[in-house]
């Protein structure tokens, strides 16, 4: 299953910002298309002369706006299916599905992972791969996918399965969480694969969304999430080892949001 379908390769995108010479994800997914802001195109083209590059419209400058553009404008070009990757990801997998231990993923493992995500979009409106952090909480029995839970950094959508009211640009840094919850609350379950995992460097590493993420903006997004998704989201104070230190964060009842939506449908 190592060969990726052409349509899947063409619908796989790495969203990147001010990191033309530091493309970690691209090492593992060399057939992906880079997504860059208009004023950064020349620096990326110089660094990657042969790489497919998608330039965003001039008015698209934030992560939330980028997610909205990719979901609403670009995904229809791929029959609604699209895979979006952060630009700083490392990948892992379980050689033995009955064991907790993760090992570095080879190119064939990454291809299998992306193929599984792509195939899932035939049925699911949103899909992902588990974060490495927290993998020790996943049952090693057979590494079954889980659903209706938190996901981030690697997200896949089939927007042809979405209701029309879904919007990805209501917030910026938490646009993935907000989109996830909107879909769950519309009765659309997610699938998250646990046979593989992905991780990234610490929050606020140079480039990426770090320059748009301040403590004040983050706190306002937490407040928005609490208000927009009550009672499934609550705000908590968290002591973080990163540059933010103590900050406001969200606690989300993902499964309850989906279960509540389903119960209202019958």
N, C-alpha and C positions, 0 to 999 in steps of 0.2 A: 504493500500500500504506500510505498515511499514516493511514487511519482505524483506530483500535484497536478490536478486538471488545469488546463490553460485558463479557463474562466475563473478559477480560484486564485491563480497567480495574479491575474489582471485586477482582481477585486481586493487585493491585500495592500494596505497602505500603512506607512510609518509616519505618524504625525511628529514633526520635529521643529524645533525653534532655537535658532542661534547656536547650533552645534554642527556646523558643516564638516568639521574635522574630527568629530567624536560620535560616530554612528555605531553604537554597540549592537543594537537589534539587527542592523543590516548584515552583520557578520553571519548571523544565523538564518536570516531570511533575505538572501541576496536578490531574489526576484521581486521584492516588494517595490512599490512606488513611493517615493518621498513626497510628503505634503508640506509645503513651505509657504510662508507669507510672501507677498509680492516683492517687498523691498529686500528680501533675502535670497531671491532666486539666483542672482549672479554669483554669490559666494558658494552656494550649493552646486551650481552647475560647474564652477571651476574645480571644486573638490571632487565632483562625481560626473565627469563628462559623458559617461555612457549610461548613467542610471535614469530610469523613468522618473520624472518630477512633475507633480501636479501643483500648480501655483494657485493659491487662494485668491478670491476677489479682494480688491483693496479694502473694502469695508469689513472684512472678516479678520479680526485681530486677536480674539480671545479663544480659549479652549472651548467654551460653551458654543460660541459662534461657529467654530470649526466643526464641532460635532454635529451641529444643526445642518451645516452646509454638506457635510459628507453623507449624513443620513437622508436628507431631503432632496439634494441635488445630484450627488454622485451615485448613491446606491441604486437609483432607478436605471442607471446605465448598465448595471450588472444584475438585472432582474430582481432588484431589491436586496441582494445579498452583498455584504461588505464586512471585511475584517479590518479593525483599526488597532495598531500597535503603538505603544510608547517607543521612543527612540533609544532607550537605555536598558533594554531587557536582557537578562540571561535566562536560560531555560534548563530544566532538569526533568528527569523521569525516573520511574521505578523499574529497574530491570526485572525485579520480581514483584508482580502485582500483589503478592501476599506478604510483603514486607514494607516497613515504614521507610527504609533508607532510600534517599534520593541520590542520584548520580548525575553528573553533567550530561546534558543531552547531546547526542551526535546529530549531524545534519539529517540523517534518516529519521531520528526520533522527532525532530522538529517538524519534518514533513508529515509524519504520521499524525502528530498533534493537530496541525493545521487542517489536514484532511478530515479528521474527526469533527473539528469545529465546523468546517464548511458543510459537511454532510448533515450535521445537526440542524442547520438553518433551513433544511427542507421542511422541518416540522416546528422548530422553535423560533420565536420572534427575537430572542436574544440569547447569546451563549458566551462562554468564557472558559478560561483555564485557571485553576486555583493558584493563589499566591503561595509562595514558598513559606512565608510566615503563617503559622497556624496549621501547616500540613501535618504536624504531629497530632492534631485532633481528628484527623481523617482516619476512619477505620481502614486497616490494611487488608481486610478480608479478600476483596477482589478489586479494589480501587474503582468502585462504581461511581459514575457521575452523581453529583448532588444537584439540587435545584432550589430555586427561590431563596438565594442567599447573596451575600456580598460578593461582588467581583470588581476588578479594576485593572487598568494598564493594558490588558488584552481584551477587547470587546468585539463581539461580532453581532451583526443585526440582519434580520430580514425585514426590511421596512414595508414590504408588501403585505406583511401580516399585522402591521400596526394600525390602530384606529387613527383617524385623522387629527385628533386633538393632541397627540404627543408632541412635545417641544423639548429640544435638547439645549436650548440657550437661555433658560430661565436663570441659571447660575453659571459660574465659570469653573472654578476648581472642583466643585462637587457635581458637575453636569453628568458624570457617569452614574453617581448614586441617584440623582434626581430622575434621570431617564429610566434607570432600573426600576425605581419605585412606581413611576407612572405606568410602566408596562405591567408590573405585578398587580397594581391596583386596577388595571383594566382586564384582569383575569388571564394574563399571558405569562405562563411560567418560564423560568430560565433553566438552562442546563449548564453546569460547570464541571469540567473534566478534572479528575483528581489523579489520573495516571501520570499526568505531567504537572509541572509547576513552573512559575516564572517569578523573577524578583528583579529589583532595581536598586541603585545606590540610595543613600539617605535622601529624605525630602529636602528640598531647597538646594540641591546640587546645582552648579552653575549651568545656565541655559534652561531650556524647557520652560515650564510655567512659573519658575521660581520668582522671576521679576514681577509677575502679576499677582503673586500670593503674598499678602501682608497679613499680620495678625488681626488687624481691624477688618480687612475684607473677609478673611476666613470666618471670623466671629459673626459677621453679618450673614454669611452664607449658612452658617449653622442655624441662626435665627430663622432664616427663610425656610430651611428644611423642616424645622420643628413646626412652624406655622402651616406650611403647605401639606405636610404629611402626618399631622396629628391624627390619631394617638400612636402611630407606629414609629415615630421618631422623637427622641428626647435629647436634650442637650446635657452634656456632662463636662466637667473640668478634668483635664488630663495632664499629667506631668510627663513631658516628652524629653527624650535624650537629645533630640535634634536642636536646631537653632532657635525654634520657637519657645522652648521651655514649656511653661504652663500655658495651656490654651483650651479654648472651647472645642468640643468635638461632638459628634453625633453617635447615639446608640440606636440602632435600627432593628425593628422586628420584621425582617424580610418575609419570612414564611407567614406570619400573621397577616401581613398586608395582602398577600396573595389569597390566603384562606378566607379572609373577610370578603374579598372581591368575589370569590367563587360562591360563597354562601349567599351573596346577594343576587346571584344569577339564577338561583333555583328556588 
